[in-house]
Amino acid sequence: MKLSAFFVLSLLALTLVACGKPTAPESATSEGYGTTHEGKAAEGRNEVKD
């Protein structure tokens, strides 16, 4: 029982270390809002409607 609890806790600790904390973009500006990752305007259903 102790061995399996130790194994589960070790696995949980390793998972938390590997994943780290969630990160957010450095700046939250809306400058690239509505563009693709290449900087082009979105088309079709992803297009930003005014």
C-alpha positions as CSV (number, residue, x, y, z in Angstrom):
1,M,0.0,0.0,0.0
2,K,2.8,2.4,0.9
3,L,4.7,1.6,-2.2
4,S,1.7,2.2,-4.5
5,A,0.9,5.5,-2.7
6,F,4.6,6.6,-3.1
7,F,4.5,5.7,-6.8
8,V,1.2,7.6,-7.4
9,L,2.5,10.7,-5.6
10,S,5.9,10.5,-7.4
11,L,4.0,10.3,-10.7
12,L,1.9,13.3,-9.8
13,A,4.9,15.3,-8.8
14,L,6.8,14.5,-12.0
15,T,3.7,15.5,-14.0
16,L,3.4,18.8,-12.3
17,V,7.1,19.5,-12.8
18,A,7.0,18.5,-16.5
19,C,3.9,20.6,-17.3
20,G,4.9,23.7,-15.3
21,K,2.5,26.6,-14.9
22,P,0.2,27.9,-17.6
23,T,1.6,30.8,-19.5
24,A,0.0,33.8,-21.1
25,P,1.2,36.0,-24.0
26,E,3.5,38.7,-22.8
27,S,1.3,41.5,-24.1
28,A,-2.4,41.4,-24.4
29,T,-2.9,43.9,-27.2
30,S,-5.5,43.3,-29.8
31,E,-3.2,44.3,-32.6
32,G,-3.2,40.9,-34.3
33,Y,-6.8,40.1,-33.5
34,G,-8.6,38.6,-36.5
35,T,-5.5,37.6,-38.4
36,T,-3.9,34.3,-39.1
37,H,-0.6,33.2,-37.6
38,E,1.0,34.5,-40.8
39,G,-0.5,38.0,-40.3
40,K,-3.0,37.7,-43.1
41,A,-6.7,38.7,-42.7
42,A,-8.9,35.8,-41.7
43,E,-11.3,34.5,-44.3
44,G,-14.6,32.6,-44.2
45,R,-16.1,31.6,-40.9
46,N,-13.0,33.0,-39.0
47,E,-13.5,36.5,-40.4
48,V,-14.0,39.2,-37.9
49,K,-17.4,40.9,-38.4
50,D,-17.7,44.6,-37.5
